């Protein structure tokens, strides 16, 4: 006879759905807290403290249905979003599947006047730069943008090139649980190569002038990149502070060392 739950030892009894949900929430909270971003590292620009931004859908491309001329409308700073049933999207944040159908993201960078590349990260390539053709292939995808004048395109490309140069098949699986690398790089020394696709894009956006609120919690999904509120920081175009490779690094490190 199958024993009733009451007859089982306590460690084998099933908990109630409410208890299970509470435990999951507690675990996610603890995990997220481990990867939280400090407000001071965001370097938010006080001139724009009352403004917030969100990525807007520019167009959807459907392979075999959309005109290929549409691909020529992709521009620097655009966010490429692939659905979670597209090849190559499986390597993104595992928790993303619970919240949306967006499974993989990349950001378009201008490396030269005629050279566009997509910056992202994957389990087979690590942080990398890919041509539009190799990234998109024969897939359906969405193109989002934060609008003109919000990102420093030179810094966006600088971050992508540096992270890709560091990347040696070093996909950050811990980031799928919110244990992220630096999501607020303000100079080259801050940039890592241990990112998921979503955290790579979040870090690049911050380096180029936009900090995502979703990064504050430490858990960043591909869907967060296109849905999160963004705020202008001092890395962006026309900002009063636009740091380069090693600027202010020693004072910032000294400040961190002095934290309790």
Backbone as CSV, one residue per row, in Angstrom:
resi,resn,N_x,N_y,N_z,CA_x,CA_y,CA_z,C_x,C_y,C_z
1,UNK,0.848,-1.195,0.000,0.000,0.000,0.000,0.884,1.246,0.000
2,UNK,0.511,2.209,-0.816,1.273,3.443,-0.874,1.069,4.240,0.396
3,UNK,2.139,4.627,1.075,1.988,5.373,2.314,1.404,6.753,2.060
4,UNK,0.605,7.239,2.979,0.062,8.592,2.886,1.160,9.581,3.219
5,UNK,1.005,10.844,2.785,2.023,11.848,3.096,2.322,11.958,4.577
6,UNK,1.295,11.830,5.412,1.500,11.957,6.859,2.359,10.841,7.403
7,UNK,2.336,9.673,6.704,3.093,8.534,7.199,4.555,8.584,6.790
8,UNK,4.897,9.461,5.860,6.273,9.569,5.386,7.112,10.387,6.362
9,UNK,8.408,10.098,6.448,9.293,10.967,7.231,9.201,12.385,6.709
10,UNK,9.417,13.339,7.579,9.227,14.748,7.225,10.040,15.154,6.013
11,UNK,11.256,14.612,5.885,12.110,15.058,4.797,11.631,14.579,3.425
12,UNK,10.709,13.575,3.421,10.192,13.075,2.156,8.816,13.620,1.813
13,UNK,8.206,14.342,2.719,6.861,14.844,2.451,6.911,16.017,1.484
14,UNK,5.918,16.073,0.612,5.798,17.197,-0.311,5.320,18.423,0.448
15,UNK,5.915,19.556,0.163,5.469,20.787,0.787,4.308,21.362,-0.012
16,UNK,3.618,22.304,0.589,2.494,22.923,-0.099,3.008,23.833,-1.196
17,UNK,2.174,24.107,-2.220,2.593,25.025,-3.284,3.009,26.383,-2.734
18,UNK,2.320,26.840,-1.691,2.659,28.145,-1.124,4.055,28.117,-0.509
19,UNK,4.371,27.014,0.185,5.700,26.888,0.784,6.766,26.808,-0.291
20,UNK,6.497,26.014,-1.337,7.455,25.895,-2.434,7.703,27.259,-3.082
21,UNK,6.635,28.004,-3.317,6.769,29.312,-3.947,7.585,30.254,-3.076
22,UNK,7.372,30.184,-1.769,8.120,31.042,-0.860,9.601,30.698,-0.874
23,UNK,9.892,29.384,-0.940,11.289,28.976,-0.977,11.966,29.424,-2.259
24,UNK,11.263,29.266,-3.400,11.816,29.698,-4.677,12.077,31.199,-4.661
25,UNK,11.114,31.959,-4.125,11.265,33.413,-4.054,12.466,33.787,-3.195
26,UNK,12.639,33.089,-2.076,13.765,33.380,-1.188,15.098,33.067,-1.861
27,UNK,15.136,31.929,-2.571,16.370,31.554,-3.273,16.715,32.573,-4.346
28,UNK,15.713,32.971,-5.157,15.957,33.943,-6.212,16.391,35.283,-5.637
29,UNK,15.805,35.652,-4.488,16.197,36.914,-3.858,17.659,36.878,-3.433
30,UNK,18.064,35.774,-2.807,19.452,35.652,-2.350,20.418,35.649,-3.526
31,UNK,20.050,34.910,-4.586,20.898,34.858,-5.776,21.020,36.239,-6.392
32,UNK,19.888,36.927,-6.517,19.894,38.243,-7.132,20.727,39.215,-6.323
33,UNK,20.638,39.115,-4.990,21.384,40.034,-4.136,22.882,39.899,-4.345
34,UNK,23.324,38.693,-4.692,24.758,38.464,-4.905,25.275,39.224,-6.116
35,UNK,24.397,39.546,-7.070,24.862,40.210,-8.281,24.374,41.638,-8.411
36,UNK,23.903,42.225,-7.320,23.336,43.561,-7.385,24.368,44.598,-7.806
37,UNK,23.889,45.615,-8.512,24.726,46.721,-8.956,24.607,47.851,-7.944
38,UNK,25.733,48.452,-7.589,25.728,49.584,-6.677,25.345,50.845,-7.443
39,UNK,24.485,51.662,-6.822,24.020,52.882,-7.479,25.176,53.789,-7.873
40,UNK,26.200,53.881,-7.028,27.301,54.797,-7.312,28.075,54.400,-8.566
41,UNK,28.076,53.111,-8.916,28.798,52.662,-10.099,28.042,52.961,-11.395
42,UNK,26.775,53.334,-11.279,25.996,53.622,-12.481,26.358,54.981,-13.071
43,UNK,26.907,55.885,-12.255,27.308,57.214,-12.724,26.179,57.910,-13.474
44,UNK,24.978,57.891,-12.920,23.838,58.506,-13.587,24.063,59.999,-13.758
45,UNK,23.660,60.513,-14.916,23.865,61.921,-15.249,22.773,62.762,-14.590
46,UNK,23.149,63.649,-13.644,22.117,64.434,-12.940,21.340,65.365,-13.854
47,UNK,21.916,65.723,-15.004,21.198,66.609,-15.928,19.933,65.960,-16.477
48,UNK,19.895,64.627,-16.474,18.747,63.917,-17.042,18.054,63.047,-15.995
49,UNK,18.123,63.473,-14.737,17.589,62.648,-13.645,16.092,62.406,-13.756
50,UNK,15.386,63.291,-14.441,13.937,63.133,-14.570,13.512,62.386,-15.817
51,UNK,14.481,61.905,-16.602,14.160,61.246,-17.867,14.436,59.745,-17.804
52,UNK,13.562,58.979,-18.416,13.778,57.545,-18.563,13.496,57.158,-20.017
53,UNK,14.058,56.038,-20.419,13.941,55.610,-21.810,13.683,54.107,-21.850
54,UNK,13.102,53.675,-22.958,12.916,52.253,-23.219,13.190,51.974,-24.688
55,UNK,13.672,50.784,-24.948,13.891,50.396,-26.335,12.545,50.305,-27.055
56,UNK,12.503,50.796,-28.266,11.282,50.747,-29.064,11.477,49.830,-30.259
57,UNK,10.441,49.097,-30.594,10.498,48.190,-31.738,10.562,48.994,-33.028
58,UNK,11.611,48.742,-33.812,11.733,49.400,-35.110,11.082,48.562,-36.202
59,UNK,11.385,47.276,-36.242,10.727,46.399,-37.200,10.974,44.946,-36.841
60,UNK,10.162,44.093,-37.416,10.331,42.649,-37.285,10.712,42.093,-38.655
61,UNK,11.708,41.236,-38.668,12.123,40.618,-39.924,11.731,39.151,-39.913
62,UNK,10.981,38.739,-40.933,10.587,37.337,-41.072,11.249,36.765,-42.315
63,UNK,12.100,35.775,-42.084,12.825,35.180,-43.196,11.862,34.583,-44.222
64,UNK,12.045,34.958,-45.475,11.202,34.452,-46.543,9.970,35.283,-46.787
65,UNK,9.665,36.206,-45.874,8.483,37.049,-46.037,8.853,38.528,-46.113
66,UNK,9.797,38.957,-45.268,10.211,40.361,-45.269,11.202,40.620,-46.403
67,UNK,11.150,41.796,-47.011,12.126,42.111,-48.071,13.533,42.225,-47.499
68,UNK,14.524,41.682,-48.195,15.899,41.720,-47.703,16.432,43.142,-47.605
69,UNK,15.814,44.057,-48.338,16.224,45.462,-48.256,16.043,46.011,-46.846
70,UNK,15.156,45.373,-46.094,14.912,45.804,-44.717,16.162,45.675,-43.860
71,UNK,17.034,44.731,-44.209,18.266,44.526,-43.442,19.174,45.742,-43.506
72,UNK,19.042,46.531,-44.564,19.882,47.719,-44.698,19.468,48.831,-43.737
73,UNK,18.337,48.640,-43.075,17.894,49.633,-42.094,18.489,49.393,-40.711
74,UNK,19.187,48.274,-40.526,19.843,48.019,-39.240,20.983,49.020,-39.072
75,UNK,21.061,49.631,-37.893,22.042,50.690,-37.677,22.741,50.516,-36.327
76,UNK,23.859,51.210,-36.111,24.591,51.088,-34.845,23.708,51.416,-33.648
77,UNK,23.861,50.619,-32.598,23.063,50.802,-31.394,21.785,49.997,-31.368
78,UNK,21.385,49.430,-32.500,20.175,48.601,-32.532,20.367,47.337,-31.697
79,UNK,19.272,46.899,-31.097,19.251,45.642,-30.353,18.615,44.573,-31.234
80,UNK,19.324,43.488,-31.460,18.786,42.351,-32.207,18.247,41.340,-31.204
81,UNK,16.981,40.999,-31.320,16.344,40.066,-30.382,15.810,38.861,-31.144
82,UNK,16.255,37.678,-30.740,15.813,36.421,-31.346,14.887,35.698,-30.385
83,UNK,13.890,35.007,-30.920,12.984,34.260,-30.062,13.672,33.012,-29.534
84,UNK,13.147,32.444,-28.445,13.823,31.324,-27.798,13.703,30.018,-28.569
85,UNK,12.945,30.006,-29.675,12.887,28.786,-30.484,13.789,28.881,-31.712
86,UNK,14.596,29.971,-31.793,15.513,30.119,-32.910,16.851,29.461,-32.576
87,UNK,17.525,28.864,-33.548,18.840,28.276,-33.309,19.798,29.316,-32.767
88,UNK,20.589,28.927,-31.780,21.566,29.838,-31.207,21.064,30.572,-29.999
89,UNK,19.762,30.472,-29.694,19.222,31.190,-28.550,19.291,30.374,-27.264
90,UNK,19.629,29.098,-27.358,19.604,28.249,-26.182,20.662,28.628,-25.152
91,UNK,21.683,29.354,-25.556,22.779,29.652,-24.653,22.526,30.870,-23.787
92,UNK,21.393,31.523,-23.957,21.129,32.707,-23.170,20.579,32.328,-21.801
93,UNK,20.185,33.354,-21.033,19.781,33.143,-19.650,18.667,32.106,-19.535
94,UNK,18.916,31.055,-18.765,17.969,29.955,-18.673,16.641,30.375,-18.055
95,UNK,16.687,31.352,-17.169,15.465,31.787,-16.500,14.600,32.620,-17.433
96,UNK,15.183,33.110,-18.537,14.423,33.961,-19.458,13.191,33.249,-19.993
97,UNK,13.292,31.953,-20.196,12.183,31.208,-20.777,10.930,31.272,-19.923
98,UNK,11.112,31.535,-18.646,9.958,31.607,-17.754,9.207,32.921,-17.903
99,UNK,9.826,33.917,-18.539,9.233,35.236,-18.590,8.865,35.713,-19.986
100,UNK,9.511,35.229,-21.018,9.202,35.723,-22.355,9.689,34.739,-23.394
101,UNK,9.388,35.056,-24.649,9.842,34.214,-25.754,11.145,34.733,-26.353
102,UNK,11.707,35.832,-25.814,12.983,36.355,-26.289,14.096,35.570,-25.617
103,UNK,14.882,34.852,-26.433,15.885,33.973,-25.857,17.316,34.396,-26.104
104,UNK,17.547,35.374,-26.993,18.922,35.775,-27.294,18.933,37.209,-27.801
105,UNK,19.951,37.973,-27.390,20.055,39.368,-27.816,21.500,39.705,-28.174
106,UNK,21.656,40.727,-28.991,22.955,41.289,-29.328,22.764,42.755,-29.634
107,UNK,23.853,43.513,-29.620,23.778,44.934,-29.933,24.684,45.215,-31.121
108,UNK,24.209,46.049,-32.058,24.932,46.342,-33.288,25.947,47.459,-33.037
109,UNK,27.183,47.226,-33.459,28.275,48.191,-33.284,28.858,48.567,-34.643
110,UNK,29.334,49.795,-34.727,29.990,50.269,-35.943,31.495,50.267,-35.715
111,UNK,32.199,49.326,-36.351,33.639,49.214,-36.175,34.417,50.077,-37.146
112,UNK,33.814,50.399,-38.270,34.400,51.302,-39.262,33.224,51.886,-40.045
113,UNK,33.463,52.876,-40.895,32.336,53.478,-41.621,31.489,52.488,-42.407
114,UNK,32.060,51.342,-42.751,31.301,50.368,-43.553,31.214,49.000,-42.882
115,UNK,31.562,48.914,-41.614,31.643,47.607,-40.958,30.741,47.545,-39.733
116,UNK,29.597,46.908,-39.878,28.693,46.668,-38.757,28.938,45.269,-38.205
117,UNK,28.923,45.163,-36.884,29.064,43.870,-36.233,28.050,43.772,-35.090
118,UNK,27.673,42.545,-34.747,26.765,42.305,-33.629,27.580,41.776,-32.462
119,UNK,27.502,42.471,-31.331,28.207,42.053,-30.112,27.257,41.264,-29.229
120,UNK,27.706,40.083,-28.789,26.886,39.251,-27.920,27.793,38.237,-27.224
121,UNK,27.174,37.231,-26.620,27.916,36.141,-25.995,27.106,34.860,-26.150
122,UNK,27.817,33.754,-26.286,27.159,32.456,-26.416,28.059,31.394,-25.810
123,UNK,27.481,30.234,-25.544,28.237,29.167,-24.891,29.305,28.585,-25.799
124,UNK,29.130,28.693,-27.117,30.133,28.123,-28.017,31.188,29.125,-28.464
125,UNK,30.905,30.431,-28.343,31.857,31.443,-28.791,32.342,32.362,-27.682
126,UNK,31.691,32.358,-26.521,32.005,33.342,-25.501,31.593,34.727,-25.984
127,UNK,32.182,35.790,-25.413,31.901,37.133,-25.915,32.533,37.259,-27.298
128,UNK,31.766,37.801,-28.233,32.257,37.814,-29.608,31.576,38.897,-30.439
129,UNK,32.175,39.192,-31.567,31.591,40.059,-32.592,31.304,39.214,-33.820
130,UNK,30.115,39.367,-34.365,29.726,38.573,-35.536,29.186,39.492,-36.623
131,UNK,29.341,39.077,-37.862,28.723,39.811,-38.964,27.212,39.653,-38.858
132,UNK,26.494,40.562,-39.488,25.037,40.456,-39.500,24.606,39.128,-40.127
133,UNK,25.302,38.740,-41.181,24.927,37.513,-41.885,25.082,36.280,-40.989
134,UNK,26.212,36.189,-40.290,26.433,35.008,-39.460,25.567,35.015,-38.214
135,UNK,25.254,36.190,-37.713,24.408,36.279,-36.519,22.949,35.968,-36.840
136,UNK,22.470,36.505,-37.938,21.039,36.408,-38.244,20.702,35.183,-39.087
137,UNK,21.589,34.824,-40.027,21.333,33.649,-40.839,19.969,33.702,-41.496
138,UNK,19.262,32.588,-41.412,17.911,32.508,-41.984,16.860,32.522,-40.870
139,UNK,17.018,33.440,-39.952,16.143,33.465,-38.776,15.192,34.657,-38.810
140,UNK,14.129,34.526,-38.058,13.249,35.656,-37.786,13.801,36.391,-36.569
141,UNK,13.676,37.705,-36.564,14.186,38.459,-35.426,13.483,39.806,-35.332
142,UNK,13.684,40.457,-34.197,13.148,41.788,-33.948,14.308,42.765,-33.836
143,UNK,14.092,44.000,-34.254,15.093,45.054,-34.120,14.509,46.174,-33.262
144,UNK,15.204,46.463,-32.153,14.791,47.520,-31.230,15.863,48.603,-31.204
145,UNK,15.464,49.796,-30.765,16.416,50.894,-30.656,16.025,51.799,-29.495
146,UNK,17.044,52.386,-28.862,16.799,53.368,-27.802,16.686,54.781,-28.362
147,UNK,16.869,54.951,-29.629,16.723,56.269,-30.230,18.064,56.962,-30.447
148,UNK,18.021,58.004,-31.251,19.226,58.735,-31.631,19.768,59.542,-30.451
149,UNK,21.094,59.626,-30.380,21.734,60.529,-29.440,21.850,60.057,-28.016
150,UNK,21.448,58.828,-27.721,21.506,58.330,-26.345,22.743,57.486,-26.073
151,UNK,23.348,56.960,-27.119,24.519,56.098,-26.958,25.724,56.715,-27.660
152,UNK,26.867,56.622,-26.999,28.125,57.009,-27.622,28.586,55.819,-28.462
153,UNK,28.456,55.926,-29.774,28.728,54.787,-30.648,30.204,54.377,-30.632
154,UNK,31.095,55.330,-30.416,32.518,55.006,-30.336,32.800,54.153,-29.105
155,UNK,32.203,54.531,-27.994,32.404,53.755,-26.759,31.703,52.401,-26.835
156,UNK,30.567,52.343,-27.504,29.879,51.069,-27.671,30.773,50.080,-28.410
157,UNK,31.380,50.526,-29.497,32.286,49.671,-30.262,33.533,49.333,-29.456
158,UNK,34.031,50.300,-28.690,35.223,50.079,-27.869,34.988,48.971,-26.849
159,UNK,33.849,49.001,-26.196,33.502,47.973,-25.215,33.398,46.610,-25.876
160,UNK,32.722,46.559,-27.000,32.517,45.287,-27.695,33.836,44.679,-28.161
161,UNK,34.690,45.507,-28.753,35.973,45.009,-29.245,36.833,44.496,-28.101
162,UNK,36.838,45.234,-26.988,37.669,44.828,-25.854,37.161,43.530,-25.230
163,UNK,35.848,43.427,-25.024,35.272,42.215,-24.430,35.476,41.017,-25.343
164,UNK,35.330,41.228,-26.644,35.522,40.130,-27.591,36.979,39.676,-27.611
165,UNK,37.907,40.630,-27.461,39.323,40.275,-27.437,39.661,39.467,-26.183
166,UNK,38.970,39.744,-25.081,39.199,39.003,-23.839,38.567,37.617,-23.877
167,UNK,37.490,37.481,-24.653,36.688,36.262,-24.632,37.399,35.071,-25.242
168,UNK,37.520,34.021,-24.451,38.101,32.763,-24.948,37.179,31.637,-24.489
169,UNK,36.054,31.494,-25.187,35.078,30.458,-24.832,34.759,30.476,-23.348
170,UNK,34.542,31.677,-22.821,34.393,31.818,-21.375,32.992,32.308,-21.034
171,UNK,32.012,31.577,-21.453,30.619,31.964,-21.206,30.329,31.898,-19.714
172,UNK,29.692,32.930,-19.182,29.480,33.023,-17.742,28.184,32.332,-17.332
173,UNK,28.276,31.032,-17.097,27.074,30.289,-16.695,26.561,30.739,-15.332
174,UNK,27.427,31.270,-14.471,26.956,31.748,-13.167,26.003,32.924,-13.327
175,UNK,26.111,33.645,-14.456,25.243,34.800,-14.666,23.798,34.402,-14.895
176,UNK,23.539,33.162,-15.278,22.146,32.750,-15.456,21.442,32.680,-14.115
177,UNK,22.221,32.709,-13.033,21.651,32.737,-11.689,21.826,34.094,-11.024
178,UNK,22.235,35.094,-11.803,22.362,36.434,-11.251,23.720,36.757,-10.684
179,UNK,24.688,35.845,-10.779,26.033,36.105,-10.263,26.860,36.700,-11.392
180,UNK,26.679,37.996,-11.618,27.167,38.611,-12.833,28.581,39.154,-12.735
181,UNK,29.218,39.265,-13.903,30.411,40.083,-14.022,29.982,41.543,-13.953
182,UNK,30.918,42.442,-14.093,30.649,43.866,-13.963,29.645,44.342,-15.008
183,UNK,28.486,44.771,-14.546,27.456,45.273,-15.454,27.530,46.775,-15.633
184,UNK,28.462,47.436,-14.919,28.589,48.887,-15.020,30.041,49.275,-15.318
185,UNK,30.608,48.774,-16.414,31.982,49.153,-16.742,32.051,50.614,-17.185
186,UNK,32.965,51.359,-16.570,33.122,52.762,-16.917,34.449,53.055,-17.604
187,UNK,35.333,52.066,-17.652,36.578,52.181,-18.404,36.978,50.774,-18.837
188,UNK,38.009,50.672,-19.636,38.391,49.382,-20.203,38.762,48.362,-19.138
189,UNK,39.323,48.816,-18.035,39.732,47.888,-16.983,38.528,47.241,-16.295
190,UNK,37.364,47.857,-16.430,36.151,47.308,-15.813,35.501,46.220,-16.666
191,UNK,35.844,46.177,-17.942,35.161,45.273,-18.865,35.651,43.845,-18.665
192,UNK,34.694,42.914,-18.673,35.001,41.496,-18.501,34.685,40.756,-19.791
193,UNK,34.980,39.462,-19.786,34.555,38.620,-20.907,33.600,37.539,-20.425
194,UNK,33.237,37.596,-19.153,32.377,36.553,-18.592,30.936,37.059,-18.516
195,UNK,30.253,36.962,-19.631,28.899,37.476,-19.736,27.993,36.459,-20.431
196,UNK,26.709,36.578,-20.150,25.707,35.952,-21.014,25.401,36.954,-22.123
197,UNK,24.561,36.581,-23.058,24.207,37.533,-24.109,23.566,38.779,-23.505
198,UNK,22.677,38.590,-22.531,21.952,39.718,-21.947,22.870,40.611,-21.127
199,UNK,23.751,40.014,-20.308,24.626,40.847,-19.493,25.696,41.522,-20.343
200,UNK,26.115,40.883,-21.439,27.067,41.525,-22.347,26.457,42.790,-22.944
201,UNK,25.214,42.704,-23.372,24.538,43.862,-23.956,24.297,44.929,-22.890
202,UNK,23.876,44.519,-21.695,23.636,45.478,-20.610,24.919,46.236,-20.267
203,UNK,26.050,45.516,-20.204,27.327,46.151,-19.887,27.753,47.110,-20.995
204,UNK,27.572,46.701,-22.250,27.948,47.558,-23.377,27.094,48.828,-23.418
205,UNK,25.808,48.682,-23.143,24.921,49.848,-23.118,25.351,50.809,-22.023
206,UNK,25.687,50.284,-20.857,26.132,51.155,-19.769,27.413,51.891,-20.167
207,UNK,28.349,51.178,-20.746,29.630,51.777,-21.143,29.425,52.890,-22.171
208,UNK,28.349,52.778,-22.948,28.073,53.753,-24.008,27.098,54.834,-23.587
209,UNK,26.560,54.757,-22.337,25.739,55.870,-21.878,24.370,55.575,-21.312
210,UNK,23.903,54.311,-21.333,22.584,53.986,-20.800,22.673,52.868,-19.770
211,UNK,22.190,53.143,-18.567,22.163,52.136,-17.501,20.750,51.582,-17.377
212,UNK,20.639,50.259,-17.376,19.335,49.613,-17.283,18.959,49.384,-15.822
213,UNK,17.730,49.742,-15.471,17.259,49.501,-14.111,17.239,48.016,-13.780
214,UNK,16.996,47.173,-14.786,16.924,45.728,-14.534,18.241,45.184,-14.009
215,UNK,19.352,45.850,-14.327,20.654,45.378,-13.871,20.844,45.596,-12.375
216,UNK,20.043,46.456,-11.762,20.173,46.720,-10.334,19.955,45.464,-9.511
217,UNK,19.037,44.611,-9.956,18.733,43.400,-9.210,19.724,42.282,-9.437
218,UNK,20.579,42.418,-10.443,21.598,41.414,-10.699,21.176,40.303,-11.641
219,UNK,19.882,40.143,-11.880,19.402,39.081,-12.757,18.879,39.712,-14.040
220,UNK,19.614,39.552,-15.139,19.268,40.208,-16.395,18.949,39.147,-17.442
221,UNK,17.766,39.227,-18.020,17.346,38.300,-19.063,17.354,39.011,-20.408
222,UNK,17.339,38.275,-21.508,17.233,38.929,-22.822,16.026,39.853,-22.927
223,UNK,14.919,39.449,-22.340,13.726,40.292,-22.397,13.935,41.614,-21.655
224,UNK,14.743,41.595,-20.579,15.014,42.832,-19.844,15.662,43.883,-20.730
225,UNK,16.477,43.456,-21.674,17.190,44.410,-22.524,16.213,45.267,-23.322
226,UNK,15.116,44.687,-23.745,14.156,45.445,-24.562,12.985,45.988,-23.757
227,UNK,12.900,45.629,-22.480,11.748,46.074,-21.684,12.134,46.952,-20.501
228,UNK,13.392,46.931,-20.092,13.798,47.659,-18.899,13.818,49.169,-19.119
229,UNK,13.541,49.890,-18.059,13.758,51.337,-18.058,15.261,51.591,-18.093
230,UNK,15.680,52.554,-18.901,17.089,52.943,-19.002,17.240,54.402,-18.602
231,UNK,18.410,54.723,-18.050,18.702,56.097,-17.618,20.067,56.515,-18.150
232,UNK,20.184,57.771,-18.497,21.437,58.279,-19.049,22.498,58.373,-17.963
233,UNK,23.724,57.987,-18.303,24.830,58.110,-17.369,25.946,58.971,-17.962
234,UNK,27.015,59.137,-17.208,28.084,60.048,-17.594,29.046,59.471,-18.619
235,UNK,28.718,58.318,-19.172,29.511,57.753,-20.263,28.950,58.120,-21.629
236,UNK,27.791,58.756,-21.650,27.085,58.976,-22.903,27.540,60.203,-23.675
237,UNK,26.929,60.442,-24.835,27.289,61.587,-25.678,27.080,62.910,-24.946
238,UNK,28.084,63.763,-24.996,27.943,65.085,-24.410,27.956,65.126,-22.905
239,UNK,28.229,63.996,-22.242,28.240,63.981,-20.785,29.453,64.739,-20.260
240,UNK,29.329,65.260,-19.035,30.414,66.036,-18.447,31.611,65.165,-18.111
241,UNK,31.393,63.878,-17.943,32.493,62.945,-17.688,32.394,61.828,-18.710
242,UNK,33.375,61.683,-19.547,33.377,60.631,-20.554,34.712,59.904,-20.430
243,UNK,34.841,58.957,-19.468,36.133,58.383,-19.105,36.736,57.519,-20.199
244,UNK,38.057,57.447,-20.171,38.779,56.560,-21.066,39.401,55.444,-20.261
245,UNK,40.294,54.685,-20.872,40.756,53.408,-20.340,41.057,53.375,-18.859
246,UNK,41.962,54.186,-18.366,42.370,54.054,-16.970,41.983,55.258,-16.129
247,UNK,41.207,56.171,-16.671,40.860,57.389,-15.959,40.088,57.085,-14.680
248,UNK,40.540,57.671,-13.590,39.876,57.556,-12.295,39.855,56.139,-11.747
249,UNK,40.581,55.209,-12.330,40.489,53.825,-11.866,41.052,53.665,-10.468
250,UNK,42.196,54.295,-10.176,42.787,54.143,-8.856,41.903,54.738,-7.763
251,UNK,41.352,55.976,-7.941,40.428,56.494,-6.922,39.212,55.595,-6.720
252,UNK,38.685,55.019,-7.798,37.509,54.167,-7.671,37.849,52.887,-6.936
253,UNK,39.038,52.309,-7.241,39.448,51.100,-6.542,39.686,51.388,-5.060
254,UNK,40.285,52.561,-4.788,40.525,52.921,-3.391,39.213,53.070,-2.645
255,UNK,38.216,53.650,-3.337,36.909,53.799,-2.698,36.276,52.466,-2.399
256,UNK,36.404,51.494,-3.338,35.837,50.178,-3.117,36.535,49.464,-1.982
257,UNK,37.866,49.647,-1.905,38.624,48.965,-0.847,38.228,49.485,0.530
258,UNK,37.753,50.729,0.571,37.378,51.293,1.852,35.969,50.986,2.276
259,UNK,35.196,50.260,1.432,33.823,49.925,1.805,33.820,48.867,2.893
260,UNK,32.849,48.941,3.801,32.768,47.927,4.862,32.461,46.577,4.303
